[in-house]
Amino acid sequence: MLSAGTLQGPALSWASNHFKHHTYTDTDLDPHSPLKYKSKVRGFWWSHMGWMLEGEGSYKSIDKVTMVKLGRNKLLRWQLKYYWELATIMNTVVPALIGFAFGHTVLAAYTGFLFIGLGRALQQQITFFVNSLCHFAGTQKYIQGTSGDVWWLALLLLGENWHNYHHAFPSDYRNGAKWYQFDVHKWIIYLMSVFGLAWDLKRTPQVRVEAKVSQTLEQYINLRKEQLESMNAKIAEIALNVQNRLVEIENTNLRKRFAHSLTKLQNNLSNITQQLNQQLKNFENSSENIVNIINLLSPYGYIKIRAMFGGYGVYKDSVIIGIIVDDELYFKVDKQSAEIYELKGSKPFCYKARDKIITFNLLLLITFSKLIINSITMTKEKNEILKISKNNSSNITKKSTEKKQIANDSLEEHSFSTSYEDSYEEVNSSNNNNTNNTSEVHDDISQKRTTETGTHTHEAKKAQTDLEPCGESSGVRVTLRQLKQKSPEELQAQAELLGIENKIVDQGGHISGEGVLEILPDGFGFLRSPDANYLAGPDDIYVSLNQIRRFGLKKGDTVEGQIRAPKSGERYFALLKLSKVNFENNDNAYHRVHFDNLTPLYPDQKLFLEMDNETKDFSTRTIELVAPMGKGQRALIVAPPRTGKTVLLQNIAHAITTNNPEVYLMVLLIDERPEEVTDMQRSVKGEVVSSTFDEPAARHVQLAEMVIEKAKRLVEHKKDVVILLDSITRLARAYNTVVPSSGKVLTGGVDANALQRPKRFFGAARNIENGGSLTIIATALIETGSRMDEVIFEEFKGTGNSEIVLDRKIADKRIYPAIDITKSGTRKEELLVDRAILSKMWVLRRIINPMGTVDAMEFLLSKFKETKTNNEFFNSMNS
């Protein structure tokens, strides 16, 4: 009743919204995220009370997780049922009775109702500060995001103001962890536990708290280091352009006019580069050099530094990293000096500092350098280059590709920005007298390019024959195998033909890499390549422990980002900057819901497998009739030897990639023959990974774990994934080999614990509520003569929700697909198939059931040959 009096909704709905707030903090699914609007004013209003008035408010929704955990409590369900009656009584009748008890008059009752009601309204607004002010102000010692510890709200919120700690350790019953932090709630809860009214109080170990603080501090330092490295790269690019322009005008009349400006600009760039390099050196072993300092010497005497999170100051050739931690200011200081700069992204760094901001100067410098560089090339020069390019192109060859390349290269060498023409009319007019000299330079450049292009004409022709079309938008496609077979001359000619020569250099030397993350026991990880079947190799990309923690990466995440070459003493490429996780923005990875917490449902979206008659394959049409597949299906293909299970998997894979392009297809081959692996890779368009029979069982297990973890991560991002496994029997054998012996052995030599992990693999298939699905279609071997295989099949029998049974008798007569129609089927097929079609499928089963397995398949194939589609076949049944 007291809870209803607060007018914050029933306890169940309040718990539901609180759970969502902590699970999806600062994302679109957060009920009262202050980041919903770009405007801080609108964001404050939304997080304060707008989410209850306009959005999914306290009284409107209760998620399934809350109902499962708390819904069985009869008291909470009673409050939910009679909430508005209780709220009305507690906010009208009870205040009036309290006033009447003191004055024994109607006026006293009205006064009690009025003043207690006003107090309630005031208390409501103060309570709402937890969602609004505590996500706009305060320090962030324990976790990044919008939540903060706001000490000056302690007397109003009675302890709820320590909100950053609450978000970092939500299971801790304390909000203020330190003994001196004012938190009435933790004392009340503790007293309740003493009297047995509360139990199972959780306290976060101090070691974990300190580790969280160090981790947050390190994350901010790494973030600022990346900003400095980015600025350094931009400066290096400008310096290279300046140097190139100096070389170009060395022997021309332009040198007298621009050499002084370019040299001065070059010196300024060199000074800034030295400053940035010195700052980057200060980040080495930064955790060892952090000191607590408050006052620093400046030309104005001792001044107090004011810094927000990750604030930076530069004292001539040294950097100061300032971070507020628990109301104390921490700095990493090399030495004191007089001049203070402020880097991009920081708040005002101190009260009294020279008005000199390095970011502002850097932007001016970049603009100034562009003006100087672009002003060297004049309008008349551009016209001369166009004339020269046209004359040369008519004398070289009739190939349009070569002509365009020469003209484009000439124009790129001497580009002219029209946006600066008006600003530099005087410069252009004063240099018109020098066009003859510059034209000679351009003639030499064009002639040199013509000669080089002519020497590679035959290589270019040969390279063009190796390219095959890949759609209208993709241009051309060349395989890695073809590239490895080419000579350096052929590769250079092909790069010129495609216009990708020096592409990485043009991009500033940035190299991107991609792979699937495998986290080692020490905490760091490597990006493995599916082309290498996720085997460890020299081309793997190292991912540090800090990057894994910072972005919330998990095993199986597909990570894409900028990489750097290994330094001296290093063996692997290293991930420098992360750009995408599971083909999406990396911001979505940190707040995703774990796969095990997603809600599984029956498959309700159909996977369309039916192909046209041009393929002369009726296996997918047969599956559509007898065992329709849906997204999230857990299907077993029960197959004796030599019944065509591998070919059936290939046909299913081809149908999925053709009819369901939104699905991410993975084919996992365990303990297979190498020639079958090659055949599968050449015939299937999806991702094919394998571990052949000559590899150890531990390798089979490692590959299977990588595949299933990758699939789970994609499903967490609401993607539809299909895994074709051949076979689950051999996978179970591998687990039986590597699992530690439990001392309990089943029939056939199967350890009692060996099948737990392959069952977890197969059981991961599910359709997810609100988007995403994982479909697993696995083959199970029977009639192999092995007792172990029979035991494995019996363990998996009944775990799937769809079965396709292949029959040896049908295959012996060379009738394919060799599907036993009477034994094959799908559970809950009414969710996948239209009711009219479903009734016809049942009629067809009644007709086929009296026939034998061979006759039934022959009858069905004969009908398929007479019709083009299953719908046409069903229509023929009516006639």
C-alpha positions, -999 to +999 in steps of 0.1 A: +000+000+000+029+024+008+043+015-027+010+024-043+010+057-025+042+068-043+023+069-076+052+052-094+032+023-108+027-012-095+058-030-081+058-054-110+058-027-137+083-006-117+107-037-116+101-043-153+111-008-163+140-008-139+153-041-154+150-026-189+168+005-178+198-015-165+198-040-194+196-014-222+212+016-206+216+046-229+201+027-259+169+030-278+154+003-256+161+022-224+126+034-212+140+067-199+173+073-217+184+110-216+200+104-250+166+099-268+168+135-281+198+155-292+185+185-273+196+183-236+165+201-225+142+176-242+164+147-230+162+160-194+124+163-196+120+128-211+142+111-185+125+131-157+089+124-164+082+126-201+087+088-205+058+082-182+035+107-199+044+101-236+063+068-239+062+033-224+054+045-189+054+029-155+018+016-158+018+002-193+041-027-197+056-057-178+081-078-196+082-116-194+114-117-174+098-098-146+067-120-147+088-151-145+109-139-116+083-120-095+049-128-111+043-158-088+042-135-057+006-133-047+010-100-029+025-083-059-002-097-082-029-084-058-013-050-058-012-050-096-049-059-098-061-033-073-033-007-079-055+023-088-079+017-059-049+015-035-033+046-050-065+066-047-070+056-011-034+063-001-034+097-017-069+110-008-085+091+021-054+085+042-042+121+041-077+133+050-079+108+079-045+120+092-057+156+092-090+147+108-071+128+136-053+159+145-081+185+143-113+165+145-130+188+119-137+187+082-114+217+077-086+198+094-093+168+071-092+190+041-059+207+053-043+172+058-054+162+023-041+194+008-007+196+026+001+159+024-009+160-013+015+190-019+042+171-001+036+141-022+039+162-054+072+177-042+086+143-032+077+129-066+098+155-084+127+149-061+125+112-067+125+117-105+159+134-101+174+099-100+165+093-136+172+129-148+199+148-129+218+117-120+222+110-157+233+145-165+257+154-138+282+138-114+314+119-115+319+086-133+344+066-114+331+030-120+315+028-154+311+049-186+278+062-198+254+089-186+250+078-150+269+098-124+275+101-086+260+135-076+271+142-040+251+174-037+218+155-041+225+132-011+202+150+013+174+151-012+177+115-026+189+100+007+215+078-011+200+072-046+224+099-058+253+075-059+240+064-093+272+055-111+281+029-085+245+016-087+248+011-125+283-005-122+272-030-095+234-032-097+232-063-075+249-045-045+223-035-019+244-003-013+244+028-035+270+046-015+298+020-010+320+041+012+311+043+049+311+081+048+287+083+018+253+094+030+229+065+020+198+060+042+186+031+021+216+009+028+213+014+065+175+006+064+181-026+043+209-037+067+186-032+097+158-051+080+183-080+075+192-080+112+155-085+120+150-111+093+130-089+070+156-089+043+181-116+033+208-126+008+223-091+008+251-088-018+282-067-014+306-063-042+341-073-032+365-044-029+390-061-053+363-060-080+355-024-073+391-013-075+395-033-108+365-015-122+380+019-113+413+010-129+395-003-160+375+029-164+406+051-159+425+030-185+396+032-210+396+070-209+433+072-213+432+049-243+404+069-259+424+102-257+455+084-270+435+074-301+425+110-306+461+121-304+472+094-329+445+105-353+456+141-351+492+130-357+482+111-388+464+142-402+495+164-396+517+138-413+494+138-443+496+176-446+534+176-442+537+150-470+516+172-494+537+202-485+569+183-493+555+171-526+546+206-536+581+219-527+596+192-550+572+201-578+581+238-579+618+234-572+628+242-608+599+266-617+592+303-614+566+294-588+594+287-563+601+324-556+565+331-547+555+301-527+587+285-513+589+308-483+553+302-473+556+264-478+589+263-458+573+282-430+543+260-430+566+229-430+584+242-399+551+248-381+540+213-390+572+199-377+568+217-344+533+204-339+544+169-348+571+170-322+546+181-296+521+153-305+549+127-305+560+139-271+525+137-258+521+101-271+553+091-253+537+102-221+511+075-225+537+048-221+532+030-187+507+057-178+492+037-150+526+038-132+531+075-135+497+088-123+501+112-094+476+132-074+482+169-079+458+199-074+478+231-081+501+237-110+525+266-116+516+290-144+525+325-155+497+336-132+509+318-101+494+286-088+461+279-104+435+252-098+429+229-127+393+221-137+389+190-158+361+169-170+366+132-177+396+126-198+405+163-199+439+171-214+464+200-210+497+204-228+524+223-209+548+230-238+563+196-245+544+176-219+508+163-215+486+163-184+458+138-183+431+149-159+404+126-146+380+132-117+378+100-096+357+100-065+358+138-062+396+137-064+416+150-094+442+127-108+469+139-132+498+123-150+525+150-150+559+149-166+569+185-158+554+219-152+556+247-177+537+278-186+516+274-217+483+255-217+466+241-247+432+224-249+425+194-272+393+187-291+365+173-270+376+187-237+357+212-215+375+245-205+406+233-188+415+260-163+403+294-152+433+314-163+451+302-195+462+318-227+435+318-253+454+294-276+436+262-285+456+236-304+425+222-321+415+256-334+450+263-347+452+229-363+420+235-383+433+269-394+466+253-404+449+226-424+428+252-442+458+275-448+479+246-462+451+237-486+448+272-498+485+275-506+488+241-522+457+245-544+467+281-554+499+268-571+478+251-598+461+277-620+431+277-643+453+280-674+474+251-663+443+229-660+433+238-695+468+230-708+467+196-690+434+188-706+448+196-741+479+175-735+458+146-722+436+147-753+466+148-777+484+120-760+453+098-757+448+099-795+484+087-801+487+059-776+460+033-782+423+030-789+416+014-755+393+037-736+404+023-703+440+034-708+430+068-721+409+076-690+436+064-667+462+087-682+439+117-682+428+110-646+463+105-634+474+138-649+445+157-634+451+141-600+487+151-601+477+187-606+443+190-591+426+224-589+399+233-564+374+256-579+362+267-545+394+287-540+394+304-575+377+336-564+399+340-534+431+337-554+424+356-586+454+378-580+477+348-575+464+332-607+468+363-628+503+370-615+514+335-624+499+333-659+534+342-673+548+309-659+525+286-678+550+277-704+575+263-678+548+244-660+534+230-693+568+215-700+568+198-667+533+184-674+544+173-708+572+153-692+549+137-667+523+128-694+550+113-717+565+093-688+530+079-679+524+071-716+557+051-718+549+032-685+514+024-697+526+011-730+550-014-714+521-029-695+495-031-723+498-069-728+498-075-690+466-054-688+449-074-716+459-106-698+446-093-665+413-083-681+407-118-694+410-132-658+382-110-645+347-123-645+315-102-643+299-099-608+266-080-613+260-045-626+271-027-595+300-048-584+321-043-615+345-073-616+355-101-593+387-119-590+395-148-566+423-149-541+436-180-558+439-161-591+457-133-575+483-156-559+491-171-594+499-137-610+533-121-613+540-087-598+538-071-633+504-086-639+492-075-605+504-039-612+487-039-646+455-052-631+456-026-604+459+002-630+431-013-650+407-013-620+418+021-608+430+008-574+467+014-577+481+029-545+446+027-530+460+021-495+484+050-498+456+073-510+437+063-478+465+075-456+481+040-452+452+026-432+447-011-435+415-028-424+411-063-412+382-086-403+378-119-384+360-138-358+371-133-322+385-161-302+393-152-266+421-170-249+422-180-212+445-150-205+418-125-215+432-112-248+421-127-282+428-131-319+406-126-350+406-159-368+397-161-405+370-184-418+391-189-449+416-208-426+388-227-409+394-205-377+428-221-373+455-201-355+479-187-381+504-159-388+477-137-404+456-136-372+449-101-357+457-095-320+429-079-299+439-066-265+422-072-232+413-035-229+396-035-263+376-066-254+364-050-221+358-016-235+336-027-264+320-056-246+333-082-271+325-119-268+339-150-283+324-154-318+320-117-325+328-108-361+350-077-357+361-053-384+385-024-380+417-007-387+449-027-380+486-020-378+516-040-388+535-058-361+563-038-345+597-051-336+594-081-314+558-087-323+544-116-344+509-106-353+490-077-367+471-057-340+437-042-340+441-004-338+406+010-342+373-010-341+347+001-366+321-027-368+309-056-347+288-083-364+285-061-394+269-033-374+280-002-356+302-011-326+279+010-302+253-017-304+276-045-291+280-033-255+243-032-246+231-063-264+212-090-246+230-123-241+219-152-262+208-173-232+185-145-220+166-143-253+131-157-254+127-188-277+096-194-297+083-220-322+094-212-358+068-190-375+086-177-406+090-202-434+123-209-451+114-212-488+133-242-503+113-249-535+134-244-566+124-242-603+123-272-625+155-261-644+176-276-617+161-311-623+162-316-585+131-324-566+146-328-531+137-293-519+102-296-533+098-329-514+110-313-482+085-284-487+057-310-488+067-335-461+088-314-436+086-277-442+114-257-426+111-224-407+136-199-393+147-213-359+141-249-369+161-277-352+161-304-378+177-338-381+184-356-414+185-392-403+207-410-429+221-444-434+254-446-455+252-438-492+217-423-492+227-389-506+227-368-474+256-347-486+240-339-519+207-332-500+226-307-478+240-290-509+206-287-525+192-272-492+221-247-491+216-237-527+178-232-520+185-211-489+210-188-506+187-183-536+153-179-520+163-164-486+191-139-493+186-123-458+199-155-441+235-159-431+244-194-441+272-215-425+281-250-435+301-270-408+317-302-420+331-324-392+353-354-398+346-353-435+366-364-465+388-337-481+373-341-516+338-336-502+349-304-485+362-291-518+330-300-536+310-283-509+331-251-511+327-249-548+290-256-549+278-235-519+278-197-518+277-194-480+305-198-455+320-233-455+343-244-427+356-279-422+378-302-401+387-333-421+390-368-407+428-366-406+426-339-379+424-345-342+392-345-322+402-314-303+403-295-336+368-307-344+355-294-311+374-261-314+359-254-349+323-263-337+326-240-307+337-211-330+309-217-354+281-218-328+295-188-309+296-168-341+261-178-349+249-168-314+265-134-317+248-127-350+214-138-335+220-113-306+221-087-333+187-099-346+200-117-377+188-149-392+215-176-392+214-212-407+239-238-398+241-270-419+261-296-399+274-328-414+273-346-391+263-343-355+272-380-350+308-374-357+308-342-336+295-362-307+323-387-313+348-359-311+334-346-278+335-382-265+372-383-272+382-350-256+358-349-226+374-359-193+363-394-182+335-394-156+338-430-148+303-437-162+303-453-196+271-460-216+266-487-242+290-484-271+317-467-251+300-433-248+309-414-217+279-402-196+290-365-199+302-366-235+268-357-251+261-327-229+280-302-251+268-315-285+233-313-271+240-277-262+252-271-297+220-286-313+198-270-287+210-235-296+187-235-326+156-214-318+134-186-331+138-155-310+111-131-300+114-096-314+138-107-342+166-131-350+168-169-354+192-197-354+184-227-376+204-259-374+199-287-399+222-316-389+227-351-403+226-381-379+242-414-390+224-447-385+229-483-397+267-478-397+274-510-377+286-489-348+269-493-314+281-458-305+264-442-334+231-459-324+234-446-289+242-411-301+212-411-324+189-423-297+201-395-275+193-369-301+161-385-313+132-363-302+153-332-294+146-317-328+113-303-340+117-316-376+130-349-390+139-359-425+144-397-427+164-411-457+157-447-467+184-472-479+159-492-500+150-461-521+186-452-526+195-487-537+171-483-566+189-450-574+157-430-567+167-396-553+158-379-530+156-411-510+132-396-484+109-418-463+078-396-466+058-415-439+085-410-412+094-374-421+076-344-407+077-311-388+062-302-354+039-272-354+039-271-392+006-252-391+026-221-381+046-223-413+020-234-439-012-218-451-042-237-437-056-245-472-022-260-483-019-278-450-052-296-455-040-308-490-007-320-475-027-341-450-048-355-478-016-364-498-002-382-467-034-403-465-031-412-501+007-421-498+006-439-464-008-472-477+020-474-503+054-486-496+083-462-492+097-468-527+063-466-544+054-435-525+086-417-536+081-428-572+045-416-572+055-382-558+084-378-583+061-386-612+037-359-601+066-334-597+077-340-633+042-331-645+041-298-626+064-269-623+056-259-587+041-274-556+011-250-559+005-263-594+007-298-580-019-290-553-042-274-579-040-306-600-052-326-569-085-307-571-091-318-606 
